[in-house]
Amino acid sequence: MQNQAIGTVLSLPGWLKNMSVMSIEKIVEQALQDGYLTPVMEAEVGRICDHASELSIEEYMALDRLMGALLTGEVVAVPRKQFINVMEELVLTEAIARVAEIEATSERSLDVGDIAAYALNRLPPLYATTEEGANYQRQHAKEQLQELITQQISEAISRNLDRPNDDRTPVMAKSSGNEVLRQVSTLLQAYAPHFEQK
């Protein structure tokens, strides 16, 4: 059944292109045919309902059919998964610490976003959906990939230092002690706003 769900999700782009012209009836028909109501389909039904001044009898009947199919299990709602790429967390943490060291001992200012992006583009992603999975990925990275992470961040910093110092702002002011922690927290919230700790 899980493979069928994956197949359904992968086949979405074919009908998704026409989503803007799809009606509630067509979406419900697709869900009944596939046996799955994807988050995209659910969002589109919600959007149509929110923007319609009044639904037609056909739309109400289609929604009633969908609700019945969801209640009986004929149609399964595919849950929205929250993903976190643990590699982003590891790279950002190390990049911010390394940049803070450089900026504390020199007049140079570096763009931590550029450095992290450069390194992340050269490192494998490590996705997790739970804190347990994230802990496993962190451990795996520390055992197997730490040297590669350090190498890619060093290369990114070298490239960043070679570029002229244009409008970049420093990661932290020389006098602010807790600024690095705040920066890490802000960046992680931006990269994984809905990641749930378990």
N, C-alpha and C positions, 0 to 999 in steps of 0.2 A: 504494500500500500504506500510506503514511503517513496519507493521508486516511481510510482504512479504520480505522486505529488510533485516530485522533482520534474518528471516529464511534463506535467501540466504547467509548472512555473516556467520551464524552458520553452514551452510552446506559446507562451503568452504574447511575445512581440507580434506574431501574425495578426491576432485580433486586437492587440493593444493599440496598434497604429490607428484603428478606427474607433477607439474608445470614445473620442469626443462626439461621435455621431451615434454611439450605442445608447439604446434606451434601457430602462430598468428591465423590461421584458427580455431583451436580448442578453443582458448580463445574467439574469436568472436562468434563462435557457442554457447559456454556456455553463453555468455552475451545475445545473442539473445533469447536463451531458457529461461533464468532467468528473462530477462527484466532489468538487472542491470549490470553495469560495476563497479566493486569494485576497490578501490585504489590498491589492490594487483594485480588484472588483468591488470590494466592500467600500473603499474610499470613494469610488466613482458613484456607487448607489447613494452614498451619503451626500456627495456633492450635488447630484441631481435633485435629491429631496430638499436640500438646503436652498437651492436656487429656484425651485418651482413654487409658484404662488399657490398652485393647487394640483394635486396628483389626479390622474384619470382613474376610472374604475379599473381599467386594464392594469395600470401600474400597481394599484392596491392589491389586485388579485395576484399579480406576479410576486409582490412582496409577501403576501400570505402563503403562497406556494413555497417560497424560499424559506420562510420561517418554519413551516411544517417540515420541510426537507432537512433543515438544520436540527430540529427537535428529534426527528426519527433517526438521524444519522445517515440519511440518504446523501446529504451534502455535508462535508466536513469543512469547517472554517480553518484555513491554514493560519497558524499563529504568526504574529509579527515577532521575529527573533531580534534580539539586541546583540550585536556583535561588538567585540573589542579586539583590536589588533594589538596584542601585548608588545609587539616589536616597537610600535609607536611610543608606548610608555617608556620602554627601556632606552630607546634612542633619545627621546626628549630629555629624560632625566640626566643621562650622561652628557648630552650636548649642552644643556644649561649649566651643568657643573663645570665643564671644560671652558665654556665661553666666559663664565664668571671669573674663573682663575686668570684667563688671559686679560680680561678687562680690568681686573684688580691690580695687575702688575704692569699695565701698559696704557697708552693713550688710544689704543685701537678699540673700535666698536664693531661687533659682529652681528650678523642677522641670524638668530637662532633658528628661525623658520626655514631659511635657505639651507642651513647646515643640516637640519633634521630631514628636510625633503631630499637633499642629495644622498644622504646615508640611507634613508628608507627606500629610495629607488634602486639601491644596490644590495638590499638585504631581503631575505624571504619573510613574508608575512606570517604571523603566528596568531591565528584567530581563536577566540574562545567565546562561549556564550554564558558561562557560569564562572564564579570565583574559583571553584575547584579546577576547572579547565584552565583558567588564567594562571593559577599557581603552578600547574603542571607545565604550561608553556614558559613561564618565567624560569623555572628550574632547568628546563631543557635548554633555554637560551644561555643561562649562566654556565652550564656544563659544556655545551657544544658550540655556541656562537659568540661568546663574549669577545674573543680575540678579533673576530670578523667585525663585530659592532664597533669596537675601539678603532680598528683600522679604517673603517669607512668614515667615522666621525673625524678622525685625524686628517684624512684626505679632504673631507668637506671643509674643515677649518682652514687647511692650507690653501685651497682654492678660494675661499672667502677672503683670506688675508691678502691674496694676490690681486683682488679686485679693488678698485679705488673706493675710498670711504665716502659714499654719496650721502643720501638722506637717512641712512640707517640710524636707528636709536640703540643705545647700549641695552643689553639684557638687564643690567642693574646699575644703579648709581653706586659709586664707590663707598658711600657711607651707610647704605641700607643693608643690614644684616639678614633680615628675613625675606628679602625680596626674591631670592632664588626659589624658596619654598612656595611663595605666592605665584611666581611665574609657572612653576611645574604644575601646581594645582589648576591654574587658569587654562594652561595648554591641555591638560588631561581632560578637563571638563569640556573643552571645545572638541576634542577628538572622540570622547566617549560620554556624551551627555546623559545617556539613558542606561549606562551599564549598571546593573544592580549588584551590590555586594551581598553575598549570601553567607 
